[in-house]
Amino acid sequence: MGDPPMSADLLAMQDLALQKIGRNLVNFQRMEAMLKFVLKFGSISVPISKLAPHLIATDRSLRRKPMGTLVDRAAEALHGEPPPAPCDLKEVWITHSFTLEGEGASAETWRKAMSVVVKERNRLVHRTAAECNLTSIESCRALCDELDAQRHRILPSYQHLESVVRAIKESNQELALWDPGAGSTSPST
């Protein structure tokens, strides 16, 4: 004898719970990708001939880093200074950095907020998704509520990280459009 067939209501609630697990997982994966972007483009100090290999090597080194490591490295990158160019330059040196400043923008404050995200991600991946109870409408509804609350907790960090990525992209676009022959000494005119 097999299990009795599930009701349409239970199947619908299971689907909804699984969709919400997927939504939260996608949001965490996007945050991980944004952290990698910040680490790749947020702070650069290399000779111009080494820029492309530097970006490739950075991409390769970040590929399998866990989110907690990415958070720690991004906190340092966004709150520190890039290494200075050497005194005995033999070619053009590129130094570009993006730093967070202002109230609540200290490395420790940022790291603390992002550590909450890492804990939420780990809980979802290692506990919630693995141990979820999809056998009753009530347990599915409770899981949906928990997943909605988790999304609500990480949303401010998600939006903040998204704004950092957007600012880095805009900064890089501005640099790409800068015409040093236009008479200005900086890209901001």
N, C-alpha and C positions, 0 to 999 in steps of 0.2 A: 504494500500500500504506500502510496506517496503522500506528500504533503497536500493539504487541501488547496485549491486554487486561490490565489490572492484576489482580493477585491480591487475593483478599478480605482477606488479611493486610495487604497494603500499603494498601488502601483504609481499613482499620480504623486503621492507624497514622497515616495522613494525617488522618483525622477527629480522632483524639486530639490530634495536634499542633496542628491548627487550633482545637480547643476550648481548648487551653491558651494559645494566642495570645489568643483571645477573653477568657478568664478574666483574664489579666494586663492586657489593655487595659481591661476593665471596672474592675479595681481601680485603675488609674491615673486613669480618668475619675472614679471615686468620690472619689479623693484630691483631684483638681482641684476637684470640687464642694464638698468639705469645706473646702478652702482659701478658696474664694469665700464660704462661710458664715462662716468665721472673720473674713474681711475685712469682711463686711457687718454682723455682729452683735457682734464681739469688742471693738470700741472705737468708741463713739459720743459725740459732744459737739456738740449742736445745740439751738437753741430748739425747744420742743415743737411749735410750728406748722410747723416745717420737717422734723420727723422722717420723715413719710411720703415727701415729695419727696426727702429725703436717701437713704432706703433704695432708692427707685426709681432715683435717679441712680447710686448705688453699684452696684446690680445691673447697670445698663446699662454702666457703665464697666468692669466686670469680665468682661463677657460674652465678649470675644475676647482676653483677656490670656493670653499663654503661661504655662505652668506655672512657669517660672523666675522670671518677674516676680511671680507670685502668691506664691511662696516668699519672695522678698525683702520684699515688702510685708507678708506675714503675720509674718515675723520681727520687723519693726519694730513692728507692731501688738501682738504678744504680749509684747514685751519693753520697751515704752516706756510713757510716760504719755500719756493723751489730752490734747488742748489744754485749757487751763483756760477756764472760762466768762468772758466779758467782765465788767469791773467795773460797767458801766452797763446792767445787765439791764433789759429792758423787758417780759419775759415769763418764764415758767418755762423753765429751761434743763435739758436732760437730759444728764448725763454718766455713761457706763457703760463700764467697761473690764474686760477679763479679761486677766490677765498670768500668765506662767509664771515660777515661782520655784523655787529649790532647786538641788541638785547637778545639773550638766549641763544646766541650763535657760537658759544664757546665749544671747543672740541668735546669736552666732557658732557655738556648738555646735549649736543647732537648725538654723540655716541650712546648716551643713555636712552634717548628717544628711539634710536634705531635698534638698540638691543632689545627693546620691547617687541619690535617687529620680528627680529630673529627668533625670539622665544615663541611668538605667535605662529610663525611659519613652522618651526620645529614641532610645535604641539599639533598643528594641523596635519603635517606629513607623517609624523611618527606615532601619533596617538589617535586623534579624531578620525582621520580617514581609515586607519587600520582597525580601529575598535568600534566604529559606529554601529549602532543597532538600528537596522532597517526593517525590523520585524513587525512593527506596529505603527499605526498612524500617529499615536502620541509620541513615540520615540523619534520618529521622523520630524514631527513638528518641533520638538525640543532641540533636535540637531539643527534645524533650519534657524531657529531663534539664536542658538549659539553661534552659528556661522554668520548671521547678520550682525550680531554684536561684535564679532571678531573683525568683520569688514569695517564697521564703524570705528573701532579702536585704531586700526592701521591707516585709515583714510587720510588723516592729517599728515602723517609721515610720507605717504604715497604722493600726496599733492605737493608737499614741500620738495621732495626729491624730483618730481616732475618739473617743478619750477626751476630747480638748479640746473637740470639738463637743458631746459629751454634757454636759460641764460647763457650757458656755455656755448650752445649752438649759435645763439645770436652774436655772442662775442667773437666766435670764430668766423662767422659770416662777415662781421664788421672788419676784422683783420684781413680777410680775403679781398675785400673791396678797397682797402686802403691804398691810396696812390701816393707814394712818398715824394713824387715830383710835383705834387699839387701845392707845395709851399708850406704845408703843415708839418710839425715835428712829431705829431702823434696821430693815431687813427681817429681820435675823437676830436672833431672840429666843431 
